[in-house]
Structure formats: C-alpha cells, structure tokens
Amino acid sequence: MDIAQTSPKSVAHPETSKPIRGVSFGTNQPPDAIRQLIRRWLTDEVANKILSRFQKACMTNRQVLWSGMLREHAQQWADAHGFQTLTTALGPLLYHGDSSPQTQAPPRYIHGVSIIFAWFVSQGDLVTVLSHPPPLLFHPSGQTFYQLYEEPIIKGKMGNRPVGRIDTAHPAIEVNVLAAQDRDTGLALVY
C-alpha cells in the first residue's frame, strides 16, 4: 500500500532507524493544555518514564495513529509497512513487564500514554493516520479519542507545534489509484 504525501519532502529519511532525541518534559515542556490532559490519567513520574521510552524506541517519522478499526488490524498494517504504533513504541511498559493478557494496561493508562504519544510525534515531520476509506474516514460523531485528543495535538491546536505532515492510509484498500488532499482537514487522502 502506498501512502499519499502532501509535501515534496520524501518519506524516506536517512535517519529513519535512529531514535528521536532531544525531547523531554525537562527541556521541551508540552503546553499547559496538554500537561493537564496527561495529568488526568497519569502522574508526572509515570509520564516521564513513558516519554523516556519513546525517546529511546521511536524511529523518526515512522509513527502511526489509528481510528475506527481494531488495534490488531492497525498493528498488522504498521508491522507490514515498517511503522510503529503506540503499542510498539511503548514496548514492555504496556504490560508493566508482564505480557500476559491479565496484566494489560488499563484504559486510564492508555489514554494518558496516547496523549504523550500524540505530543511526541507532533514534534516530528510526519505522522501517518490509519482510518476508514472515504467517504467516512472518521466517526461522524467526532467523539473518538483520536478526534477529541490526538488529532488536535498533532495539528498543533493545543498550543504546541504541529507535525509537519499528516498522511492518511486506509488498510481496507489494497491498491491506491488516486491521491488527493481533503480541503477541510488538510489530510492526504488515499483512494
């Protein structure tokens, strides 16, 4: 599956396999609105551990956010295309060191981690969002976690820097024959 691009910059970067460096709550604080969201679900100590993990584990511009599909489908797509989901980037912190299903992180934890992940990737040049194919794209209610929290963060609408480019891919579509940019959202649409 190809991914539409909305800028002339190439997705391929020579530093793709290098970890992202230089972002921490100590040196590059998220704006107050994002810090308040993080603190709804996580302590500062836990948030710092998560950010430290992302700094070590995240490959530059290879992160995926997703909405409207099973996590397993998003993970399969990301694995097949060399991208990282929140689950991949979080690694053992997802299970607090024990990968049995009984110890999987509670939703409260995942919500806080998702806010940090969205802010972290907004510091980069590219994020890929997996969604339904057009015309639906995202849930019509506008009330998904992605729509309420992650999208405003990656678009820089919470006092933070926006990600340089948002590419949208649709795992349900095997062959892409046309790429366009949505006028309202600025997202690259792949048909």
Backbone as CSV, one residue per row, in Angstrom:
resi,resn,N_x,N_y,N_z,CA_x,CA_y,CA_z,C_x,C_y,C_z
1,MET,0.841,-1.172,0.000,0.000,0.000,0.000,0.880,1.227,0.000
2,ASP,0.602,2.155,-0.890,1.329,3.412,-0.923,0.649,4.403,0.005
3,ILE,1.373,5.412,0.373,0.839,6.443,1.244,0.922,7.763,0.506
4,ALA,-0.170,8.512,0.510,-0.167,9.813,-0.151,0.692,10.776,0.636
5,GLN,1.337,11.672,-0.089,2.176,12.672,0.549,1.636,14.045,0.200
6,THR,1.666,14.945,1.184,1.131,16.277,0.945,2.206,17.334,0.833
7,SER,3.461,16.924,0.867,4.540,17.887,0.672,5.601,17.245,-0.193
8,PRO,6.484,18.044,-0.772,7.506,17.476,-1.638,8.578,16.706,-0.885
9,LYS,8.615,16.815,0.436,9.618,16.076,1.200,9.388,14.577,1.041
10,SER,10.440,13.849,0.972,10.342,12.401,0.855,10.089,11.778,2.214
11,VAL,9.334,10.682,2.227,9.097,9.944,3.461,10.377,9.259,3.894
12,ALA,11.200,8.872,2.949,12.442,8.177,3.280,13.451,9.179,3.822
13,HIS,13.913,8.914,5.009,14.897,9.765,5.653,16.100,8.914,6.007
14,PRO,17.311,9.402,5.837,18.477,8.611,6.186,18.526,8.273,7.669
15,GLU,17.795,9.005,8.500,17.823,8.764,9.932,16.625,7.950,10.396
16,THR,15.942,7.259,9.487,14.724,6.551,9.825,14.914,5.561,10.961
17,SER,16.057,4.912,11.040,16.236,3.907,12.068,16.859,4.453,13.345
18,LYS,17.143,5.745,13.392,17.732,6.330,14.590,16.627,6.792,15.531
19,PRO,16.832,6.660,16.838,15.832,7.163,17.778,15.722,8.680,17.713
20,ILE,14.548,9.194,18.025,14.347,10.631,18.131,15.000,11.074,19.432
21,ARG,15.703,12.161,19.408,16.389,12.650,20.610,15.990,14.092,20.897
22,GLY,16.263,14.527,22.130,16.153,15.933,22.471,14.807,16.406,22.966
23,VAL,13.852,15.513,23.148,12.554,15.928,23.646,12.380,15.332,25.037
24,SER,12.156,16.152,26.019,11.846,15.653,27.356,11.004,16.686,28.065
25,PHE,10.317,16.236,29.096,9.500,17.174,29.845,10.366,18.205,30.547
26,GLY,11.646,17.904,30.755,12.532,18.853,31.406,13.003,19.956,30.473
27,THR,13.227,19.647,29.198,13.795,20.627,28.272,12.797,21.162,27.257
28,ASN,11.757,20.444,26.986,10.774,20.864,25.996,9.396,20.501,26.529
29,GLN,8.871,21.343,27.380,7.608,21.071,28.047,6.430,21.150,27.079
30,PRO,5.499,20.198,27.195,4.259,20.379,26.439,3.509,21.574,27.023
31,PRO,2.681,22.211,26.231,1.915,23.341,26.748,0.987,22.896,27.885
32,ASP,0.520,23.867,28.642,-0.324,23.572,29.804,-1.531,22.711,29.455
33,ALA,-2.188,22.988,28.343,-3.382,22.214,27.979,-3.054,20.731,27.825
34,ILE,-1.924,20.424,27.240,-1.526,19.024,27.060,-1.076,18.432,28.390
35,ARG,-0.344,19.190,29.186,0.065,18.690,30.514,-1.151,18.374,31.367
36,GLN,-2.171,19.213,31.297,-3.393,18.957,32.069,-4.072,17.672,31.606
37,LEU,-4.092,17.439,30.299,-4.663,16.184,29.798,-3.880,14.980,30.306
38,ILE,-2.569,15.054,30.220,-1.731,13.948,30.690,-2.022,13.671,32.158
39,ARG,-2.125,14.719,32.956,-2.331,14.558,34.403,-3.726,14.055,34.759
40,ARG,-4.658,14.073,33.808,-5.969,13.460,34.054,-5.822,11.957,34.244
41,TRP,-4.802,11.389,33.592,-4.677,9.940,33.571,-3.379,9.403,34.168
42,LEU,-2.330,10.221,34.242,-1.021,9.735,34.684,-0.362,10.704,35.656
43,THR,0.499,10.153,36.507,1.333,11.001,37.355,2.497,11.522,36.518
44,ASP,3.144,12.580,36.987,4.310,13.119,36.282,5.425,12.079,36.200
45,GLU,5.596,11.300,37.256,6.648,10.280,37.267,6.416,9.239,36.168
46,VAL,5.199,8.756,36.061,4.869,7.774,35.021,5.005,8.412,33.643
47,ALA,4.541,9.639,33.496,4.640,10.337,32.207,6.096,10.482,31.774
48,ASN,6.979,10.804,32.697,8.399,10.932,32.362,8.999,9.601,31.923
49,LYS,8.593,8.501,32.556,9.079,7.172,32.147,8.622,6.850,30.728
50,ILE,7.384,7.180,30.435,6.841,6.906,29.105,7.568,7.741,28.057
51,LEU,7.758,9.018,28.323,8.468,9.875,27.378,9.890,9.371,27.158
52,SER,10.540,8.955,28.221,11.897,8.412,28.100,11.898,7.177,27.199
53,ARG,10.897,6.333,27.349,10.776,5.144,26.495,10.613,5.565,25.030
54,PHE,9.757,6.534,24.766,9.548,6.986,23.393,10.834,7.557,22.804
55,GLN,11.590,8.308,23.603,12.850,8.879,23.120,13.811,7.782,22.678
56,LYS,13.815,6.669,23.373,14.733,5.571,23.054,14.205,4.679,21.939
57,ALA,12.904,4.479,21.878,12.341,3.458,20.997,11.775,3.974,19.676
58,CYS,11.447,5.243,19.589,10.763,5.740,18.393,11.735,6.050,17.266
59,MET,11.376,5.567,16.085,12.126,5.870,14.869,11.556,7.163,14.281
60,THR,12.413,8.007,13.790,11.995,9.296,13.260,10.912,9.147,12.191
61,ASN,9.788,9.823,12.414,8.702,9.935,11.423,8.103,8.602,10.991
62,ARG,8.103,7.599,11.850,7.550,6.289,11.491,6.423,5.873,12.438
63,GLN,5.696,6.839,12.996,4.630,6.519,13.931,3.270,6.548,13.242
64,VAL,2.378,5.703,13.763,1.027,5.572,13.224,0.017,5.792,14.342
65,LEU,-0.969,6.620,14.064,-2.159,6.730,14.900,-3.284,6.093,14.099
66,TRP,-4.335,5.659,14.754,-5.416,4.996,14.023,-6.750,5.270,14.689
67,SER,-7.801,5.148,13.890,-9.149,5.365,14.394,-10.122,4.538,13.568
68,GLY,-11.095,3.940,14.239,-12.164,3.243,13.546,-11.843,1.834,13.098
69,MET,-10.866,1.200,13.726,-10.541,-0.182,13.374,-10.005,-0.887,14.605
70,LEU,-9.933,-2.190,14.529,-9.363,-2.954,15.630,-7.875,-2.661,15.756
71,ARG,-7.403,-2.634,16.980,-5.988,-2.390,17.233,-5.128,-3.397,16.489
72,GLU,-5.576,-4.646,16.442,-4.813,-5.697,15.774,-4.627,-5.405,14.287
73,HIS,-5.657,-4.858,13.638,-5.542,-4.524,12.212,-4.555,-3.375,12.002
74,ALA,-4.626,-2.379,12.867,-3.678,-1.263,12.774,-2.255,-1.760,13.014
75,GLN,-2.093,-2.662,13.974,-0.767,-3.196,14.278,-0.223,-4.008,13.106
76,GLN,-1.074,-4.824,12.487,-0.637,-5.614,11.321,-0.174,-4.697,10.195
77,TRP,-0.942,-3.646,9.924,-0.567,-2.713,8.862,0.766,-2.050,9.199
78,ALA,0.893,-1.578,10.426,2.130,-0.901,10.838,3.332,-1.836,10.719
79,ASP,3.191,-3.056,11.185,4.289,-4.027,11.109,4.681,-4.302,9.660
80,ALA,3.676,-4.448,8.794,3.937,-4.761,7.385,4.607,-3.602,6.642
81,HIS,4.436,-2.380,7.141,4.964,-1.203,6.450,6.102,-0.511,7.200
82,GLY,6.593,-1.135,8.258,7.731,-0.578,8.988,7.415,0.642,9.833
83,PHE,6.186,0.721,10.342,5.776,1.831,11.193,5.606,1.351,12.632
84,GLN,5.498,2.296,13.542,5.316,1.997,14.957,3.973,2.528,15.440
85,THR,3.204,1.646,16.065,2.008,2.084,16.771,2.414,2.468,18.186
86,LEU,1.487,2.999,18.938,1.744,3.288,20.341,2.189,2.015,21.059
87,THR,1.549,0.897,20.765,1.901,-0.381,21.391,3.350,-0.745,21.120
88,THR,3.787,-0.602,19.880,5.173,-0.905,19.522,6.130,0.017,20.265
89,ALA,5.852,1.306,20.240,6.740,2.283,20.867,6.790,2.120,22.384
90,LEU,5.678,1.753,22.976,5.614,1.618,24.428,6.332,0.371,24.917
91,GLY,6.336,-0.672,24.086,7.058,-1.889,24.435,6.619,-2.472,25.765
92,PRO,7.583,-2.859,26.610,7.249,-3.540,27.859,6.470,-2.675,28.855
93,LEU,6.489,-1.364,28.691,5.720,-0.515,29.608,4.217,-0.718,29.436
94,LEU,3.802,-1.254,28.286,2.386,-1.531,28.070,1.879,-2.552,29.072
95,TYR,2.711,-3.527,29.379,2.294,-4.622,30.252,2.947,-4.562,31.622
96,HIS,3.591,-3.475,31.923,4.281,-3.343,33.205,5.231,-4.511,33.430
97,GLY,5.898,-4.964,32.347,6.901,-6.014,32.446,6.381,-7.427,32.307
98,ASP,5.059,-7.638,32.246,4.484,-8.980,32.136,3.487,-8.958,30.983
99,SER,3.756,-9.713,29.931,2.932,-9.622,28.718,1.698,-10.516,28.728
100,SER,1.322,-11.089,29.860,0.106,-11.896,29.894,-1.110,-10.977,29.775
101,PRO,-2.193,-11.471,29.139,-3.364,-10.615,28.916,-3.952,-10.022,30.202
102,GLN,-3.792,-10.701,31.324,-4.364,-10.218,32.574,-3.686,-8.943,33.065
103,THR,-2.477,-8.686,32.607,-1.750,-7.518,33.096,-1.720,-6.377,32.084
104,GLN,-2.500,-6.496,31.021,-2.514,-5.408,30.038,-2.954,-4.112,30.716
105,ALA,-2.384,-3.035,30.276,-2.624,-1.730,30.892,-4.098,-1.345,30.841
106,PRO,-4.589,-0.715,31.905,-5.984,-0.267,31.927,-6.200,0.922,30.985
107,PRO,-7.450,1.154,30.574,-7.742,2.267,29.662,-7.224,3.613,30.167
108,ARG,-7.295,3.860,31.451,-6.814,5.128,32.019,-5.349,5.357,31.647
109,TYR,-4.552,4.333,31.793,-3.128,4.399,31.465,-2.940,4.648,29.970
110,ILE,-3.665,3.891,29.150,-3.552,4.016,27.691,-3.956,5.418,27.235
111,HIS,-4.979,5.997,27.842,-5.381,7.358,27.469,-4.247,8.347,27.715
112,GLY,-3.632,8.269,28.878,-2.517,9.166,29.179,-1.341,8.955,28.251
113,VAL,-1.030,7.688,27.984,0.070,7.353,27.075,-0.225,7.889,25.676
114,SER,-1.472,7.787,25.240,-1.858,8.268,23.909,-1.647,9.773,23.769
115,ILE,-1.923,10.511,24.821,-1.703,11.960,24.789,-0.210,12.250,24.634
116,ILE,0.619,11.555,25.414,2.070,11.756,25.320,2.566,11.364,23.936
117,PHE,2.074,10.241,23.403,2.492,9.768,22.084,2.137,10.798,21.011
118,ALA,0.915,11.318,21.056,0.499,12.325,20.068,1.378,13.570,20.172
119,TRP,1.645,14.036,21.394,2.510,15.210,21.556,3.920,14.903,21.065
120,PHE,4.414,13.728,21.396,5.763,13.339,20.986,5.886,13.335,19.462
121,VAL,4.925,12.705,18.772,5.031,12.650,17.310,4.768,14.010,16.672
122,SER,4.060,14.898,17.371,3.830,16.237,16.810,5.127,17.030,16.722
123,GLN,6.164,16.588,17.408,7.462,17.249,17.353,8.224,16.885,16.076
124,GLY,7.716,15.895,15.336,8.396,15.431,14.135,7.872,16.063,12.860
125,ASP,8.287,15.464,11.738,7.910,15.971,10.422,6.731,15.235,9.807
126,LEU,6.437,14.022,10.295,5.426,13.189,9.642,4.772,12.256,10.637
127,VAL,3.467,12.105,10.516,2.737,11.051,11.206,1.748,10.479,10.199
128,THR,1.510,9.192,10.295,0.548,8.526,9.426,-0.665,8.152,10.265
129,VAL,-1.852,8.423,9.741,-3.094,8.103,10.426,-3.829,7.059,9.598
130,LEU,-4.188,5.955,10.234,-4.980,4.914,9.582,-6.444,5.171,9.895
131,SER,-7.286,5.096,8.868,-8.709,5.365,9.059,-9.522,4.544,8.071
132,HIS,-10.840,4.724,8.159,-11.734,4.140,7.164,-11.465,4.813,5.818
133,PRO,-11.764,4.125,4.722,-11.655,4.791,3.421,-12.770,5.826,3.254
134,PRO,-12.563,6.792,2.367,-13.610,7.783,2.106,-14.881,7.091,1.616
135,PRO,-16.010,7.642,1.840,-16.235,8.994,2.336,-16.277,9.096,3.868
136,LEU,-16.285,7.989,4.607,-16.458,8.044,6.058,-15.235,8.592,6.794
137,LEU,-14.050,8.113,6.508,-12.803,8.471,7.182,-12.870,8.277,8.689
138,PHE,-13.554,9.168,9.401,-13.620,9.099,10.854,-15.072,9.031,11.307
139,HIS,-15.279,8.680,12.552,-16.631,8.529,13.083,-17.396,9.849,12.963
140,PRO,-18.630,9.787,12.446,-19.388,11.021,12.228,-19.693,11.799,13.512
141,SER,-19.666,11.137,14.661,-19.942,11.845,15.919,-18.815,12.802,16.295
142,GLY,-17.608,12.542,15.781,-16.457,13.352,16.158,-15.995,13.102,17.580
143,GLN,-16.465,12.017,18.193,-16.213,11.778,19.609,-15.232,10.643,19.891
144,THR,-14.460,10.218,18.905,-13.460,9.184,19.183,-12.274,9.821,19.908
145,PHE,-11.479,9.009,20.572,-10.309,9.525,21.285,-9.374,10.230,20.306
146,TYR,-9.226,9.645,19.128,-8.387,10.295,18.117,-8.927,11.686,17.786
147,GLN,-10.217,11.786,17.507,-10.800,13.062,17.091,-10.805,14.107,18.210
148,LEU,-11.040,13.667,19.427,-11.121,14.603,20.552,-9.762,15.068,21.060
149,TYR,-8.771,14.181,21.034,-7.495,14.487,21.681,-6.286,14.416,20.749
150,GLU,-6.104,13.287,20.095,-4.881,13.093,19.311,-4.807,14.017,18.098
151,GLU,-5.879,14.121,17.339,-5.864,14.973,16.144,-5.589,16.444,16.476
152,PRO,-6.255,17.028,17.479,-5.916,18.418,17.807,-4.451,18.591,18.229
153,ILE,-3.893,17.583,18.883,-2.491,17.684,19.293,-1.578,17.637,18.076
154,ILE,-1.769,16.665,17.187,-0.854,16.562,16.045,-1.020,17.727,15.073
155,LYS,-2.183,18.388,15.107,-2.393,19.562,14.256,-1.949,20.860,14.929
156,GLY,-1.418,20.758,16.156,-0.904,21.937,16.843,-1.971,22.861,17.388
157,LYS,-3.151,22.342,17.675,-4.257,23.185,18.127,-4.354,23.294,19.648
158,MET,-3.339,22.795,20.347,-3.362,22.876,21.808,-2.149,23.643,22.319
159,GLY,-1.709,24.612,21.540,-0.587,25.439,21.938,0.767,24.825,21.663
160,ASN,0.773,23.721,20.957,2.019,23.021,20.639,2.358,23.181,19.166
161,ARG,3.504,22.695,18.803,3.950,22.687,17.412,3.175,21.596,16.664
162,PRO,2.655,21.888,15.470,2.004,20.835,14.688,3.041,19.956,13.991
163,VAL,2.678,18.713,13.763,3.530,17.835,12.967,3.630,18.434,11.565
164,GLY,4.733,18.206,10.899,4.935,18.789,9.577,3.944,18.308,8.529
165,ARG,3.604,17.029,8.564,2.710,16.465,7.548,1.936,15.306,8.154
166,ILE,0.662,15.200,7.798,-0.186,14.089,8.216,-0.578,13.319,6.972
167,ASP,-0.137,12.072,6.891,-0.551,11.194,5.797,-1.649,10.283,6.319
168,THR,-2.634,9.993,5.479,-3.721,9.103,5.855,-3.690,7.893,4.941
169,ALA,-3.771,6.717,5.539,-3.804,5.469,4.777,-5.038,4.686,5.203
170,HIS,-5.485,3.824,4.325,-6.696,3.054,4.559,-6.386,1.577,4.356
171,PRO,-6.120,0.830,5.425,-5.725,-0.572,5.301,-6.730,-1.445,4.556
172,ALA,-7.993,-1.054,4.528,-9.005,-1.855,3.844,-8.862,-1.792,2.331
173,ILE,-8.124,-0.823,1.827,-7.943,-0.668,0.387,-6.559,-1.175,0.019
174,GLU,-6.512,-2.196,-0.817,-5.239,-2.814,-1.188,-4.453,-1.998,-2.207
175,VAL,-5.132,-1.462,-3.210,-4.444,-0.739,-4.275,-4.913,0.707,-4.270
176,ASN,-3.973,1.601,-4.291,-4.302,3.021,-4.323,-4.200,3.506,-5.763
177,VAL,-5.263,4.127,-6.237,-5.247,4.596,-7.612,-5.288,6.116,-7.719
178,LEU,-5.598,6.795,-6.630,-5.704,8.239,-6.673,-5.367,8.803,-5.297
179,ALA,-4.647,9.875,-5.268,-4.361,10.551,-4.003,-4.824,11.993,-4.116
180,ALA,-5.402,12.496,-3.056,-5.872,13.874,-3.029,-5.745,14.395,-1.611
181,GLN,-5.937,15.687,-1.447,-5.886,16.279,-0.118,-7.269,16.797,0.234
182,ASP,-7.769,16.416,1.417,-9.051,16.882,1.900,-8.952,18.377,2.200
183,ARG,-9.849,19.165,1.650,-9.785,20.629,1.807,-10.073,21.083,3.233
184,ASP,-10.938,20.350,3.939,-11.304,20.755,5.294,-10.253,20.381,6.323
185,THR,-9.719,19.169,6.214,-8.800,18.686,7.245,-7.341,18.840,6.877
186,GLY,-7.042,18.987,5.585,-5.650,19.053,5.157,-4.984,17.696,5.111
187,LEU,-5.748,16.637,5.388,-5.187,15.294,5.381,-5.014,14.798,3.956
188,ALA,-3.967,14.028,3.734,-3.782,13.379,2.442,-4.730,12.197,2.394
189,LEU,-5.502,12.096,1.353,-6.453,11.001,1.201,-5.933,10.036,0.155
190,VAL,-5.946,8.761,0.485,-5.504,7.738,-0.448,-6.710,6.893,-0.804
191,TYR,-7.033,6.819,-2.059,-8.190,6.043,-2.512,-7.715,4.751,-3.137
